[in-house]
Structure formats: C-alpha cells, structure tokens
C-alpha cells in the first residue's frame, strides 16, 4: 500500500526525493541487489499450535520494514479485534524497522504471532510464536519459508494469504530507484519482484485467496505470473489509501460463518474495503480475479492485439491509451476501458469484434467482483474511478520497461510485440 508519505515521494522530483529520509537510517535509496539471507528455523510454541485442521487459516506476511510501520501496528490491532478461534487461525509474520513507530516495545526484528482476540486497539497482546531476528522480508525465500511453516503448523481446509507492503504492479517508474514488485524492505534494500512472487507461491502450494494489501497489483501481468498457485486474487488497480485493508470487518465474516466459501470471503473483503473508503470519502479500487481464467484472458488479449496490429494504425492505440483510465503509474491502464475506447474510435470490423470479445471476457469471466469509490478532493484532487473494471495492463507511452520481457505474460502473450509495434517509428 502506498501511504501518503510514499505518494508524496512519487510526485517529488528525484532531487527532492533524495533529501527525504523514508527508512529512518539516513539512507533513502533502495538498492536492487538481492541479499541471500539464511532464515533461522523458529521453535514452535506448542501451546499456540492448533491440534486439528480448521476451516480457515489466514496468513499475513506483514512487512512493515519501511515508512508503513505505524499502519502495520494498526492493522495487527484490527486483526486482534476478531482473533483466532476454533474455526480460524490468524498467523502473522511481522517485520519492523527503526524510525517510524516506537510503540509496543519498539522491537526491530521479524516476529511471528498467533493472533488472539482482545479489545485493546493500541497494544499488540497476541502470543509471539517466534522471534526470527534480522530477516530480509524483501527476499522471496522468506515468503516461501513463512507460507510453508504456516501450512505445516496451522492446517486448514482453506487458506488466505495476505502480502502486506508497498506494491507497484509489475513496475515502479517515475524515476524512483525501485522496480517491479512488492514487499520492499528498507533495511536490506530488497524487494520481491514479479517473477519471484510467482516462484514463491508455487513453492508454498495452492492458496485459495491471495490478497495484496498493497498498491497497483490488479494487473494482467501479475495475474498471469501466479495463476497456477491461487484460486482468487484480491487486488487494487490503483494505489491503496493509507488504511489498506480493514481486517476486522472481513475477518468477522469468517467468525460468523466459518464455512464461508472462498469467493464469498473474497467478495466480503472487497465490500468491507469499499464501504470503509466510501464512508471517509477516499477514492479506491478493489477487485476479485479468477486465476483459472488467466489463460482465457491471454487468448482474448492476443486476438485483440493481433487485430490492432493488422490495422497499421498506431495512432489508434496511442490515442485510446492516452484517454484510458490510468493510475498512479501512468502506464497502467484499465484494460476494459482501453478496449472500449479502441472500439469506439475504429472502423475496422475485426478490431471491434475482438475488443467486444475481450470486454465480455473481462466482465463475465475474469472479474468475479469489482467495486470502486470516488473522491471529491484529497491529495490527488477529485478522482472518478467509474472506468475501473477490475484489471489493468501495461501500455507504455515511450519504451518497454526493463524486465518486462522476463515476465511469463511476455513469454506467452503477444502483448509485448504489440507494444513494440505501436512504439516503433
């Protein structure tokens, strides 16, 4: 989730950004080099280990090792408003850092918690299962370790994995020194890029719902990378407002109905998120994507892209892209709206046919649920997300970003070829 301070950093010139200290240790740069981190095996606290398989296990990979730390404390307390019970496990891996929040003992390591219920909304009272010490939460191997450990120790019929942190879809641009991914760890300078996210989820094994409590992750490129490891994806096309998820208002749906289906829980997550931001007047987007429809999306996009390229009309693509619903990263465009604009501006029958087929596929098969809220003011000024239909795609205005061709989406779709075609002179 890109909180207000992070949004400010995205809008400032690089020279101004360099003057701001976001990680609390005097180094605002975020390096690209990966660090191989040995993860110590924690000792399981037997008193916290459930003895039987439960209906749901919610696992939250809460990387607050950056300027989001205060929001991590708040979200943990929201989880405690519901807490684990006879049908539900809530397990959190929580990393903190120096410089942003001194409450709750101001610990600066990575801990694992079995979340229990309490009424104190300021203090974390849940049982710490393990203190892992200094762990790189920007290393995808840390996510693998957490996911496997949770499945082994907290078995359930259904699993929800939340990846909590800054997110950037497949790319972070605007001149900032971070690219492609999620879970930015300011202490190490590492993050999980999109291909690594796919590898991590494959290693963890099938997850019923993956929720990105992070910005800009509802993209075709992200969906295709993780399609074989998850049933439903809950994600936002736009940046998330500061509060991110409202954990208590969807966890209580499991408490009230332990056998709630995967899809109904995913919808409840969208409803609670949307209701919160409607009530406070913040603009937001959130959708549920069916991962099993990723291959169908690829075919519909390929057919559409091929028809477009056969027209030879590069300006058609550029004009539609410039008007399509965009987000904090300008090259992220709502795919449905882009196809709709192309269809309205072309006289080519094949393009119209394939655009309609793509729009029908998005609304009837890929997107299981989608809501947005608009805002009349705030940092961005008035925003209208009524053209956000649930999934974004990369449509660059100048050149293909570094790393795009490494994505599974690029390897199996012809979207990158279409990009190269309309950008060529």
N, C-alpha and C positions, 0 to 999 in steps of 0.2 A: 504494500500500500504506500503510495507516495503521499506523505503528510504535507502540511502546509509549508514547513521549512524546506522540504525537498522540492516542492513545486517552485518555491522562490528561487532555489538554486538552479532549476532548469531554465528559468526565464532570464537570469542574470547573464551578462557577458562572461566569458571564461575568465577574464582578468578579475572581475568582481568575485566570481565563484572561488577563485584561488585564495582570496582573502578571508573566506569564511571557514570556520572550523566546525565540521559536522561530526567528526568522530571523537572529539574530546581529547585527542592525544597530540594535537598540534600538526597532524598530517592529514590534509583534506583530500589528498589524491587516493584513488582506488586502483590498485595495480592489477594487471591482467594475469600475472604469473600465478599458476596453481601451486599450492604447497601440499606435499604429501604428508598427511597427518596420521599418525598412529592413534587409533581410538581405543582407550583402555576399556576392557570389559567390566561393566559395573557389577557389583554384588547385588543380587535381587533380595529385596526385603520381603521375607516370607509372609509377614503379616499383611502386606499390601497385595499379594498375588491372589487373584481370584482362583477358586478351586474348580469352577465349572465354566463351560462355554456360555457366554452371554449373548443377548440378541445383537447388541451393537458395541463396537469399540471405536471411539473417536480418538485419533492420534493427531496431536498438533505439534508440528515442527516450528517452534516459535523462536525465530532468530531475531532477537532484539539487540544485536551487537552493532548498533548504529543509532542514528537520531530517533528511531522509533521506540526506544526503550520505555518511555512513560506509557505509551499505548499498549505495550506488552503487559505491563503491570495491570493496567485497567482491564484488558481482555482476560487475563488469568482470573481476576476477581469476578468477571462476568460468568466464567465457567463455574466458579465456586457457588454461584447463586443456584445452580442446579446440582452439580456434583455427580459423582458416580453412585450407582445403586445396584440392586440385584439384577437389573437387566442391561446396565450400561456401564462401560468403562470409559473414563476420560483420562488420557495419559498425555503428558506434555514434556517435550524436551525444550528447555528454556535457557537461551544464552543471553547474558548481559554484558555490558561494557562500561568502562569509566566515562563519566562526564555528563550524563543526561538525567538520571534518576537516582537519588540517594536513599530512597525508602526501602523497607523490607530487608534491612541488613546490608544493602548496597553490595551484595556479592557480585563477583565479576568472572565467574566461571560458567560452565554449562551444567545445568542440573536436570534431572528427570523427576517428575512429580506424578503421583496418582491423585487426581483431583477429587476432593471431598467437599461436601456441602457446608457452607456457613453463611452467616448474614452480614459479615464484616466486608464491606465493599472497598476497603482501602488496604487491607493486610492480607497477604497470602498465608493461609493457615493449612493448606493441604500437606500431605505427607511426602517428604522428599524420599524418593526411592534410591537415588544415586547422585553423587557429585562427580562428574566426569573430568573436572579440571578444565584446562585450556583445550577446547575442541574447536576445530575450524568448521563452522556451520555454513561456510561457503564452499565446502567440499562435498560433492555429491555422494562420496563414500560415507559421510556422516549421516546423510539422509537414509541411505541403504541400511546402515547399522541400526538406526532408530526404528525403521519400519519392520525389520526382521525381528528385532528384540521385542517390540510390542506384540507382534503376531504370536511369538513363542510364549510370551508370559501373560498376555491378556487376550486369549482366544475368544472369537465371537462369530456369529453367523454372518454378520455384515460389518464392513469396515468403511469408515470415513477418515480420509487423510487430509488435513489442512496444512498447506505450506504457507507460512506467515512471514511477510517481509516486504521489502521493495520488490516490485516486479516491473518488467519492461517488455512483455510480449517476447518476441524473438530478438528485439533490438532496442538499444538506448542510443539516441543520436543527440542532436543539438550541441555537438562539440564537447560533451562531457566524456571523461575518460573511462566509461564503463559500457560494455556492450553485451547484448544478447543474454537475457536470462532472468534469474530470480535468486533470492536468498543471499543478499550482499552482506559480507562480514567485514566490517571496517577494521577489525583487529588484524586480520590477515591480508586484506585486500582482495580476497577471492569471492567468487560467486558461482552458482550452478548455472551453466549455460543450457540452452535448449536441448541439444543432443545429450548432454549429461543427465538432464531431467528424465529423458526417455530411458536412458540406461538404468537410472536409479529405480524407477517404477517397475521396470522389467525384473530387476533383481528382487525387489520387495515381494512381487507377486500380485495377483489380481486384487484390485481395490474397487469397492462398489461406487464410492464417490470420491473424487479428488476435488477439493475446494482450494482455489488460490485466493487467500486473503492478501491480495497483492494487486498491483495495478496492471492493466493492459494485457491480460493473459488470455482473453477470449479471442484467439486468433486461429485461423486455419492452420498456420504453421506449427503452433503449439499442439493443437488437437491431433494433428497427424503424427507428431513425434511420440505421443503417449497413448495412441488409440488402442493398442492391444493389451494394455495393462489396467484399464479402467472401464467402468460401465457408464458413469455420468461424470461430466465436468461442470463445475460451477465456477464461473469466472466473469470478469468485467472487461468490456471493450475499452472503457475509459479509466482514468485514474480513479482510485477509491478515495472517498472523503476520509478525513482523519480518523474516525472511529472504526473504520473497517467493518468486520462482521459484528453483529450484536448477538453474542454467543448464547446468552441466557434465553433469548426469545426463539431460538430454534432448538436448543438442547431440551427445552421443556416439552417440545413436541415428542421427543423420544421418551421422556419421563411419563408423559400422559398416555402414550401409545407405543409400547416397546416393540411391537411387531410392525411398525410403520414401514412401508416399502421404501426402497432406495429412491424411486422417483418422487414419491410424496415428501420425503425428507428434503430432497434437493429443492423441490418447489417451495417448501416451508422456509428454507434458507433464503431464497430469493424474496419471498413475501416479507420476512422479518427485516431484511436489509432494506427493501424498498419502502416499507412502512416507516422505518426509522428516518430515512433521509427525506421522505415526503414531509414528515412531521417537523423537521428542522429546516426545511427549505433548501436543502443541498441538492445539486444535480448529481445523478448517479445512473449507472447501468449495471445490470447483472442478468446472466442467462444460464440456462441448463442446456448442455450439448450432449447428444447421444454419441458416444465414441464409436459405436458399431456402425454409424453412418459415415465415418471418415472416408472410406473408400468410395462410397457413392458421391460424396462431395467432390473428391478428386476427379471423378469422371465428369460430373456436371461442369466443373471449372475447366477441365481440359477441353470439353466440347465448346464451351463459351469462348475460351481464349483462342482456340483454333479458328472459329468463325470470325472473331475480331481481326485476327492477323490476316485472314484472307481478303478482307476488305481493302487493305493497304492504307486505311485511314488512321494514321497515328494521332491526328488532332482529335479524333473522336474519343480516344482513350484519355488523352490529356485533359480535354475539356470536362468530361464526366468526372474524372478523378479530382479535378480542382474544385468541383461543386459537391462532391460526395461527403457524407458525414465523416468528419475526421475527429481525432482525439489529441491528447497531449503530445503525442508523437505524430506530426502532421502526415507522415507517410502511411499511417494506419487508417484505413478507410473501411466503413461498413460495407461488406460485400454485397448484400442485398440492394442497398441504396445505389451503389455503383452500377450494378447490373440494370437497375431500374432506369437510371439516368442514361445509360448507353442505349437502352431500348427506345427511350423517348426521343433520342437525338439521331437515330439511324433510320435509313430507308431500306436497309438490307434485310431481307426476309429471314435469312439463316441466322443472323445475329439476333433478331427479335425472338425467333423461336428458341434459341439456346439460352438467351437471357431469361425468358419466361420459365424455361425448364429449371434453370438454376435457382430462380427466386422461389418457385414452387417447392423445390427440394429443401431449401433452407427453412422455409416456413412450415412445411408439412412433415419433414422427416428429421432434419438435423437438429433444429432448435426445439427442444421439448417444452421450454418455458422461457419467457423473457419479460422483464419489466424495466422501466426507466423512471426517473424523476427529473423534473426540470427545476431551474433556479432563476429567480428574477434579479439576483445580484451576487454578491460574494466576490472572491478573489478573481475569478475568471470573468466576472460580469454576467449578464443574462446568458443562460445556456438552454438549448432546446435539443433534447435527445430523441425526439419522436421518430427520427430516421435511423435509430439504432435497432436493428432487427436481431441481434444476438451474436453475430460473429464478424470479426474484422479480418482484413487481409492486407498484405504489404503491397503498396503501389507507390514506388518512389518517384520523385519528381526529377531526379538528376542522374543518379547511378545506383547500381545494386550494391548494397552494403556488404562489407567484409563479413564472411561467414555464412551468408545466405545460401550459397551453393552447397554448404555442408549439411543442410537440413534434409531430412527424409522427404519433406514436401517438395524440395527442389529436385531430388533424385528421381521421384516418381511422377511428378506433375510436369506439365509444360508451361507452368505459370512464369518461371524464370526466363524461358525462351521468349514469351510474350513481352515481358519487361524489357529484355534486350532489344526486341524488335521496335517497340514504340519509342525507346530512348535513342535508338540509332539515328544518325543523320542521313 
